[in-house]
Amino acid sequence: MKGEDRLGAMVLHIVSRCEGRRNFGRVMLCRLCYFSDFGSYELRGESISGSGYILANGGPEPAGFDFLLDELTRRKMLRVSFRHGAVEYSAHPSPVLSLLTPEDVALIDRAIDMYGGMNERILSWISRGDAPCIGRHPSEPIDYSAVRFRDGRTSALGWIEA
């Protein structure tokens, strides 16, 4: 996994938290990665994974995401199955979180709490309306610094507990 280690750890953590949910598939996984990374950037000035993002498949996703999923599957860290025409993911075995700080894990968990209960269509619609994605064309890189233009629907500033 080399350069994708932190993204891989984030993906495996999200999968371990969300596997088995009816609404959890590839689209939801991409959007939760996006909201975790861009929320971290908004709050701390750095993403969790260090990954670049592009606009693809109706919303933001990490660049090289399919390659990463293939690599995690090849290494038997991620299991992919198909059920009722939908892709399902499961982390196998439990993910190694040593590459993520406790703050990283807390931000990922907060993104899951905020967005993980939505269906993929609504979450994609919200993510496409997020300031960093507005005006982007498919396969165009998404600029992290645009988080400063977020509104209350997607701003991670509301994640900070008083």
N, C-alpha and C positions, 0 to 999 in steps of 0.2 A: 504493500500500500504506500509506502514511502511518503510522498508529499500529501497524500490523501489521508494520512493517519487520523488527524483530528476530525476531519469530515466523516471518515468511517466510524470513528467512535461516537460522534453525534448521531449518525444514522442508526447505529446499533442501539443506542440508548433510546431514541425515539421509537424504534421498532419494538424494543422490549416493553416500553410503556403502553404502546397502542395496539400491539398485535391482538387479534381476536375481535376487534371492534368492527362492526358492519361497515362503517364509513371509511375504514383505513385501507388505502392502497397507494399506488405510486404517486398520484397527484397529491394526496394528503401528505405523504412523506416529503415531497419536494417543498410544499408550502410551509410545513413546519420547520424544515431546515432554513428556509428563507426568513421566516419571522424570528427564529432563534438568532440567526447570524445578524440580521439587520437591527433587531432589538438590542443585541449586544453592542453593535457599533454605535447606536444612538445613545446608549447609556454609558459606555466605557471607552468609546473611540476606537474599538477594535472588534472584529468579528470573532466568533468562537472558532470556526474552522479554518479561516484564512482562504477560503474558496472564493473564486469569482462566480458571479451569477449571470445567466442570460435569460431573456424572455423566450420561452419555448412551451409548446403543448398547452397553450392557454394561460400561462402564468410563469412566474419565475422558477428557475431550478438551478442547482449548482452546475457549473460547467463540467463536462465530463461525467455526469451523473450515471449514465448507463454503464460506462466503463467501470466506475467504482462499484456499482451493484454486482456486475459480473465478477469483479475481483473478490468481493466479500463472499459471494456464492462459491467461487472456486476454492477459496480458503476454508470453506465450510463454517463461516462465521454467520452467514445469512442463509436462510432457507426460503426459497420462492416456490409457491404452489398456486394452482389455479382451482378455483371453486366457484361454481355457478357462473362461469364466464368472467370472473374477476381475479385479479392478482392478489395474493395474500403473502405477507412477509412474516417471518418469525426469526428472532435472534437465536443462534445456536452455537455455542452455549451462551450463558449470560455474558453481556458485553463487558469488555475491560474499560473501566472508566478512568484508569490512571492517567490517560492523556488529557483528561478534562479536569479543570479545577472545580472545587465545590460551587464557585460562583457561576461557572459555565453550566453545570448541571442544573442549578437553580433557575437560570434564565431559560434553558431548554424546557424544563418542567413548567415554567410559567407560560411559555408559548403554547405548550400542549394544553394547559388548563384553559387558556384564552380561546384557542382556535380548534382544538382537537375534537370538540363535540359538533362542529359544523359539518355539513356535507361538502363534498369536494367542489361542487359547482359554485356554491356560495363563497367558499374560501378562495377559489380561483378568482371570482369576481372582485372580492375585497382586495386581494393581492394585486390584481391588475390596476385597481384604483389607488394603490399606495403610491405616494410621491415618487419613490425611486423608479417605479415601472411606467409612470405616465409618459407618453410620447416615445416610448421605446419600440423598436421594430423587432420582429422575431430574429433570434440569434445575436442580437446586439447586447453587448455587456451592460450590466446595470451598475450604476454608480452609487457606492455606499454613501457618499457625502450628501446625497439628496434626502437622507433621513431628516435633515433639519427642516424640511418642508412638510413633514407629516402632519396630519390632522389628528383629532382625538380618537378616530376609529382605529387607527393602526399604531399610534405613537406608543412606544414602550415606556414613556415617562409615567404613564398611569400604572405600570407594573410595580413601581416602587411602593413598598408598604410603609405606611407612616408608623 
